[in-house]
């Protein structure tokens, strides 16, 4: 079997034509999973609001308002998956989807008045896993977006909210460890999908040659 003609750091095919063909195939294969992931987000994001009752009782109304706003945006994103514009710019929409959820969690850290908000970084760990593994976001996109989310959280927690240094260090270790693990996951998934696409393309060519030679 021929070697997959990829730029291995970026996981992009050398041929623009091949890259476009893969993107079209990837969109068709991923849409159902993406829609299921968005529905899952619409369910889990408000369910975790139960914890807000104990974590941030003093900011409960504001935090629940943020959760509701994020869920509404997720529903809009779900409806957009049925539009051509989503299929054409899928990765950019998935970037936005990840930023919406991550931004919602960071906003809850920002508005929380007391110590309960210190622990919302755990929610960002779920967002990072969501981006790298569940919604089929490209490796490069997932890496950039999740690092941006982690850095933004640390800025809000340390500079704006004046979170104790020991907690910032602890949360940083967990967040960036999750990003690194996520990078391995998204790289492996995308490499497998691209390799599988290439192998099926080679097999199709060989079958066509056999048919021509036998006719």
Beta strands, then each sheet from edge to edge (+ up, - down):
strand 1: 6-7
strand 2: 12-13
sheet 1: 1+ 2-
end
